Amino acid sequence: MSLQIEKLEHNMAKLTIEASAEEFENAMQRAFLKNRNKISIQGFRKGKAPRAMIERIYGPGIFYEDAANELIPDAYEKAAGESGLEIVSRPEIDVVQVEKGKPFIFTAEVAVKPEVKLGQYKGIKVQKRDAEVTEDEVNAKIDREREQNARIITVDDRPLQMGDIAVIDFEGFVDGEAFEGGKSEGYSLTLGSHSFIDTFEEQLVGMSKGDEAEINVTFPEDYHASDLAGKPAMFKVKINEIKVKELPEPDDDFAQDVSEFDTLEEYKESIRASIREDKEKDIKTAKENEVIEKIIEDSEMDIPEPMVNDQVRMMAEDFAQRIQYQGLTMEQYFQFTGTDARKFLESLKPQALKRIQSRLVLEAIVKAENISVTDEELEKELTDMAGKYNMELDKLKEMIGDHEKEHIMEDIAIEKAVDLVVSEAKESKK
């Protein structure tokens, strides 16, 4: 095998890889052995026709594709290793020469890891953020807890109001015809929740138990069912029951019911501490993001598009796996959100680019600051991982090879770089 390397613009490179005629002939023979049982030649039992006869009838090109598929993966992997390039994308393969008795030649266009010209990364000015907790935030948390512990009671002595739960039967009609999915019985609808289209909920206000009415609404132009979008509709509605939420009083008894505290004031203090902790975490993350964002803005790097596309693919695969755990397929997700695969992948590009830029500048800082990782730091990280996965440390170490350890150490070094630039940042109220 021989290799030629051509540097292209925007951190791209083209590898021209040549396998000898002998290597190609061996691949052709393997392709023949793989496919001979699928080929019928008159006068020969299936799978028994000699290769020369098959090539005479169908042409030698019958095995070219399989032979190429045999050769390319190993040849590319070997060439990529010999190239000395830090390749950061999948190869774009193009066959240049494929002919029996001649060398097999193909090219692989790849993205190469960009060089980063760091700007300022110490003393970055960032906004000072406050973790102060207001009484309104504490009360809002208590109100949410009261909502979750509310009793639902039935009322018969007054008409519907906003905030009530109406238990209704309804059937919808468009142009005088009932439409699919427009009918239900005993449906619980909270007025003001905006669960139903247009002014449906508002028109129920003032109705009493047993009342029947015709509710006129218009489907929105962007309604998910295209046959209903933008059309006026009439719903026949009957009020079966009126229910209200009865919230518990925010007192000591309530605190004892929902927490381990004896008094409301103690419960409030625990909520205040929890909110403050969450805010401090958010502030830490926001500060890190702002520092790294400003470092990126002050640095120079030319990110090749295939590198971004590969990051997009990884993010899309990760997203698909996460929603699969929730019982959804990507096709269902596209249907529910009104998007498609192309738009979804396009929407991931800005985030993918930001991830790449962040990683590159932090790797450059690791190099500039000679940041290293000690054996003790690696051991601590592995211990934490073992605890996270509920494994014995020795078992985890047996599963992790040297390559994986290198990645773990790189990630630790990146975290140390983040700690460095954040600790050196200067906070300001402006």
KETILO-389747 format. One record per residue (C-alpha): residue number from 1; chain; x, y, z. Coordinates in steps of 0.5 Angstrom, whole numbers, plus 500, padded with zeros to 3 digits. Example, Ala and Ser with C-alpha at 12.3 -4.5 7.8 and 13.67 -1.06 7.14 Angstrom:
1_A_525_491_516
2_A_527_498_514
REM end
This chain:
1_A_500_500_500
2_A_502_507_498
3_A_500_514_501
4_A_500_521_499
5_A_498_527_503
6_A_495_533_500
7_A_493_539_505
8_A_487_543_503
9_A_484_549_505
10_A_480_550_512
11_A_484_544_516
12_A_482_539_511
13_A_486_534_508
14_A_486_529_502
15_A_489_522_503
16_A_491_518_496
17_A_491_511_498
18_A_494_506_493
19_A_493_498_494
20_A_497_494_490
21_A_495_490_484
22_A_496_483_488
23_A_492_486_494
24_A_486_488_490
25_A_487_481_486
26_A_486_478_493
27_A_480_482_495
28_A_477_480_488
29_A_478_473_490
30_A_475_474_497
31_A_469_477_494
32_A_468_471_489
33_A_468_466_495
34_A_463_470_499
35_A_458_471_493
36_A_459_465_489
37_A_453_461_492
38_A_449_467_489
39_A_451_466_482
40_A_447_461_477
41_A_451_459_471
42_A_448_454_466
43_A_452_448_466
44_A_454_449_473
45_A_451_447_480
46_A_450_453_484
47_A_456_456_487
48_A_460_451_483
49_A_462_456_477
50_A_469_458_476
51_A_471_465_477
52_A_473_466_470
53_A_467_463_467
54_A_463_468_472
55_A_467_474_470
56_A_467_472_462
57_A_459_472_462
58_A_458_478_467
59_A_465_482_467
60_A_470_482_472
61_A_466_488_475
62_A_461_484_478
63_A_466_483_484
64_A_469_490_484
65_A_464_493_489
66_A_465_487_494
67_A_473_487_493
68_A_473_495_494
69_A_469_494_501
70_A_474_489_503
71_A_480_493_502
72_A_478_500_504
73_A_477_500_511
74_A_483_496_513
75_A_487_500_508
76_A_484_507_510
77_A_485_505_518
78_A_493_504_516
79_A_494_510_512
80_A_490_514_517
81_A_495_512_522
82_A_501_513_518
83_A_499_520_516
84_A_501_523_522
85_A_495_527_522
86_A_490_528_528
87_A_484_526_524
88_A_477_529_527
89_A_472_527_522
90_A_469_521_518
91_A_473_520_511
92_A_469_522_505
93_A_471_516_500
94_A_472_517_493
95_A_474_511_488
96_A_479_513_483
97_A_482_507_480
98_A_478_500_480
99_A_481_495_474
100_A_483_488_474
101_A_490_487_474
102_A_492_494_476
103_A_493_497_483
104_A_486_500_487
105_A_487_507_488
106_A_482_511_492
107_A_482_518_496
108_A_479_519_503
109_A_478_527_504
110_A_478_528_512
111_A_478_534_517
112_A_484_535_521
113_A_484_538_528
114_A_485_545_528
115_A_490_549_531
116_A_488_554_536
117_A_491_561_537
118_A_489_563_544
119_A_487_570_546
120_A_487_572_553
121_A_484_567_557
122_A_486_570_564
123_A_483_575_568
124_A_477_575_563
125_A_472_580_566
126_A_465_577_567
127_A_458_579_570
128_A_458_578_578
129_A_451_574_580
130_A_448_574_586
131_A_445_568_590
132_A_440_572_594
133_A_434_568_595
134_A_427_573_596
135_A_421_571_600
136_A_417_571_594
137_A_421_565_591
138_A_420_561_598
139_A_413_563_598
140_A_412_560_590
141_A_416_554_592
142_A_411_553_598
143_A_405_555_594
144_A_407_549_589
145_A_407_544_595
146_A_400_546_597
147_A_398_545_590
148_A_401_538_590
149_A_397_537_596
150_A_391_540_595
151_A_384_536_596
152_A_379_536_590
153_A_372_537_592
154_A_365_538_588
155_A_361_544_589
156_A_354_544_587
157_A_352_551_589
158_A_355_556_584
159_A_357_556_577
160_A_364_555_574
161_A_369_560_575
162_A_376_561_572
163_A_381_556_576
164_A_375_551_577
165_A_375_544_574
166_A_370_542_569
167_A_368_535_568
168_A_365_535_561
169_A_362_531_555
170_A_363_534_549
171_A_363_533_541
172_A_366_537_536
173_A_363_539_529
174_A_366_542_523
175_A_361_544_517
176_A_356_540_521
177_A_360_534_521
178_A_363_530_527
179_A_371_530_526
180_A_375_524_529
181_A_378_525_536
182_A_373_531_537
183_A_369_527_542
184_A_370_525_549
185_A_365_524_556
186_A_367_525_563
187_A_373_529_561
188_A_376_534_566
189_A_378_541_564
190_A_382_546_568
191_A_379_553_566
192_A_385_557_565
193_A_390_552_563
194_A_389_553_556
195_A_389_546_554
196_A_383_547_549
197_A_383_551_543
198_A_381_559_542
199_A_376_561_547
200_A_373_554_549
201_A_375_555_556
202_A_373_562_557
203_A_366_560_554
204_A_365_555_560
205_A_365_561_565
206_A_358_562_568
207_A_355_555_566
208_A_352_551_572
209_A_352_543_573
210_A_347_540_568
211_A_348_546_563
212_A_349_544_556
213_A_351_549_551
214_A_354_550_544
215_A_361_553_544
216_A_364_556_537
217_A_371_556_536
218_A_377_557_531
219_A_382_552_530
220_A_389_555_529
221_A_392_556_523
222_A_398_552_525
223_A_394_546_528
224_A_397_539_528
225_A_391_536_524
226_A_392_540_517
227_A_384_538_515
228_A_382_542_521
229_A_387_548_521
230_A_384_555_521
231_A_377_552_520
232_A_371_554_525
233_A_368_549_529
234_A_362_548_534
235_A_362_544_540
236_A_356_541_544
237_A_358_541_551
238_A_355_539_557
239_A_357_540_564
240_A_357_534_569
241_A_361_536_575
242_A_364_542_578
243_A_370_541_582
244_A_375_546_586
245_A_382_545_589
246_A_382_546_596
247_A_389_548_598
248_A_392_547_605
249_A_393_553_609
250_A_401_554_610
251_A_402_553_617
252_A_406_549_622
253_A_401_543_621
254_A_402_543_613
255_A_410_544_614
256_A_409_537_619
257_A_405_534_613
258_A_410_535_607
259_A_417_535_611
260_A_421_533_617
261_A_420_540_620
262_A_416_542_626
263_A_414_549_624
264_A_413_553_618
265_A_419_557_619
266_A_424_551_619
267_A_421_549_613
268_A_421_556_610
269_A_429_556_612
270_A_430_549_609
271_A_427_551_602
272_A_431_558_602
273_A_437_554_603
274_A_435_549_597
275_A_434_555_593
276_A_440_558_595
277_A_444_552_593
278_A_441_551_586
279_A_442_558_585
280_A_450_558_587
281_A_450_552_582
282_A_447_555_576
283_A_451_561_578
284_A_458_557_577
285_A_455_554_571
286_A_454_561_568
287_A_460_564_570
288_A_464_558_567
289_A_460_559_560
290_A_461_566_560
291_A_469_565_561
292_A_469_560_556
293_A_465_564_551
294_A_469_570_552
295_A_476_566_551
296_A_473_563_544
297_A_471_570_542
298_A_478_572_543
299_A_482_566_540
300_A_482_564_533
301_A_481_557_530
302_A_478_555_523
303_A_473_549_524
304_A_472_544_518
305_A_465_543_517
306_A_466_535_517
307_A_468_536_524
308_A_462_540_526
309_A_457_535_522
310_A_460_529_526
311_A_459_532_532
312_A_452_534_530
313_A_451_526_528
314_A_454_524_535
315_A_449_529_539
316_A_443_527_535
317_A_444_519_536
318_A_445_521_544
319_A_438_525_543
320_A_435_519_540
321_A_437_514_545
322_A_435_519_551
323_A_428_519_548
324_A_428_512_547
325_A_428_511_554
326_A_422_515_555
327_A_418_511_550
328_A_419_515_544
329_A_422_514_537
330_A_425_520_533
331_A_419_519_528
332_A_414_520_533
333_A_418_526_536
334_A_418_529_529
335_A_411_528_528
336_A_410_532_535
337_A_414_538_534
338_A_412_539_527
339_A_420_538_524
340_A_424_533_520
341_A_431_530_520
342_A_434_535_516
343_A_431_541_520
344_A_433_537_527
345_A_440_536_525
346_A_441_543_522
347_A_438_546_529
348_A_444_542_533
349_A_449_546_529
350_A_450_552_533
351_A_451_548_539
352_A_455_543_536
353_A_460_548_534
354_A_460_551_541
355_A_462_544_544
356_A_468_544_539
357_A_470_551_540
358_A_470_550_547
359_A_474_543_547
360_A_479_546_543
361_A_481_552_547
362_A_481_548_553
363_A_486_543_550
364_A_490_549_548
365_A_490_552_555
366_A_492_545_558
367_A_498_545_553
368_A_500_553_554
369_A_499_552_562
370_A_503_545_562
371_A_497_542_566
372_A_498_535_568
373_A_494_529_571
374_A_497_526_577
375_A_496_518_579
376_A_492_520_585
377_A_487_525_581
378_A_486_519_576
379_A_485_514_582
380_A_480_519_585
381_A_476_519_578
382_A_476_512_577
383_A_473_511_585
384_A_468_516_583
385_A_466_513_577
386_A_466_506_580
387_A_461_509_586
388_A_456_512_580
389_A_456_505_577
390_A_455_501_583
391_A_461_497_581
392_A_468_495_585
393_A_474_499_583
394_A_478_493_581
395_A_472_491_577
396_A_472_498_573
397_A_479_498_572
398_A_479_491_569
399_A_474_494_564
400_A_478_500_562
401_A_484_500_557
402_A_489_504_556
403_A_486_508_551
404_A_480_510_555
405_A_484_512_561
406_A_487_517_556
407_A_481_520_555
408_A_479_520_562
409_A_485_524_564
410_A_484_528_558
411_A_477_530_561
412_A_480_531_568
413_A_486_536_565
414_A_480_540_561
415_A_476_541_568
416_A_483_543_571
417_A_483_548_565
418_A_476_550_567
419_A_478_551_574
420_A_484_555_572
421_A_480_560_568
422_A_474_561_572
423_A_479_562_578
424_A_483_568_574
425_A_476_571_572
426_A_475_578_575
427_A_467_579_577
428_A_464_586_576
429_A_457_588_577
430_A_457_591_570
REM end
